[in-house]
Amino acid sequence: MYSPYKKVLRYLGYRLRSSSGKGHGVHSPFVFSFITDVLNDKTQYPEYKQIENIRSKLLADNTPVPLEDYGAGSVAGLGSRSVSSITASAAKSPKFAALLFRIARHYRPHYILELGTSLGISTSYLASADKNAAIVSGEGNFVLASMAKSNFESLELHNIQIVTGNFDNTLPQMVRAIPHIDMAFIDGNHREKPTIKYFHELLSKVSPSSVIIFDDIHWSAEMEAAWRYIKNHASVMLSIDLFFMGIVFFRPEFKVKQHFSIRF
């Protein structure tokens, strides 16, 4: 993990090299549409407030949760942490959680795979975007998975299946369980080799219209190395760097591989 000082430097570098968040100077119609219709969609969808009410309750909950060490960057660490602490450190911010909602709402994936359920905030945003979509979400901690299920019930979300266990064992099971992967959100293990391994697992079920989102691509040197590998992979035709997230597309109509860093 980069120190706070180094992370600030990395972020400043991203701001300097990134394109306008308004789409100025972006010549790709697909990317311009992504910027204007997804990134810059300012609609306050009612689902946002419903899920943020759950977040507020979790932030006020000091119940201790026993944790295990599942890998770099996870909320896990030997011992226990409060629900509020896990929510504050592991749940995606409202800004980026809402972005997941808008991506799912815009591209209308039928099957969504997520690694890293935690307490279910990001999962709820994904599932709320289209309640006809099927979400399979992996979580390493059984207690967190149980709490996430309670949150889904409170939101009346019935299109989510949680698979619990170590991702190395459960991801192949999750991939086999769905016909194809239209969208995936990977927020499970902030190490280079596991992230690349997960990417290769997903490739067996992606289609030309699939989108995969990787969290915290600039969290560490390892995650940056994983991101470089993924965006340069032969199957990836378009990659978008939002600093805190990296997004890849596989669309064959992009005859030339393209990469964009966009301010968000």
C-alpha positions, 0 to 999 in steps of 0.5 A, a space after each residue: 500500500 502506498 503511503 498517504 504522501 505517495 498516494 497524493 503524488 500519484 493522484 496529482 499525476 493522474 489529474 495532470 495527465 487525465 482528460 476533461 471530465 466533461 468530455 472535451 477533446 475526447 473523440 471516441 463516441 463510445 467514451 464521450 457517451 460514457 462521460 456524458 451519460 454515465 459519469 456526468 449523470 446528476 440524477 438523484 435516483 431514489 435508490 441512492 437515498 434508500 441505500 445511503 440510509 442503510 449506510 448511515 445505520 451501519 456507520 452508527 453500529 459499533 457491533 464487533 465483527 470477528 475477522 480473518 486475514 484474507 489478503 492485502 487491502 481487505 478489511 480483514 485483519 486478525 481480531 475484530 473490528 466494529 461494523 462502523 469501522 468496516 463500513 467507513 473503510 471498506 464500503 465504496 463512497 457514495 460517489 463511486 457506489 452511485 457510479 456502479 449503479 449508473 454503469 449497470 443502469 446504462 449498459 443493462 447487464 443481465 449477469 453481474 459478478 462481484 468479488 468483495 461483498 463486505 456489508 453489501 453497499 456496492 452490491 445493493 447499488 448494482 442490484 438496485 439498478 435493474 432488479 431483473 439482473 442476477 448478481 452473484 457476489 463473493 465474500 470471504 467473511 461469513 459474518 459480513 455475508 450474513 449482515 449483507 443479506 440482512 441489508 438486502 432484505 431491508 432493501 427488498 433486493 431478491 436478485 443477489 446470491 452470496 457465495 462465501 469463502 476464499 476467492 481462490 476456491 469460490 470464484 471458479 464456482 461463481 463463474 460456472 454458476 452464470 451463463 456469461 459475465 456481462 459486468 463484474 466488479 472486483 474489490 477483493 484482494 489488492 495484490 498483483 497475482 491474485 488480481 490477474 488470476 481473477 481477471 483470467 478466470 473471468 475471461 472465460 465468460 466475458 462477451 464483446 459487450 462485457 465490462 469489468 471494473 477493478 477497484 483501487 487500481 492505484 492503491 499500491 505498486 502491485 495494483 498498478 502492475 496488475 492494472 497495466 497487465 490487464 489494460 494491455 491484455 490482448 482481449 481488452 480494447 478500451 480501458 478507462 482510468 478513474 484513479 480509484 477505479 479502472 474499467 475495461 471493455 472488450 468491444 471488437 468494434 474498437 479496431 485499435 486499443 484505446 486507453 483514457 484517464 478521465 477526471 472524475 
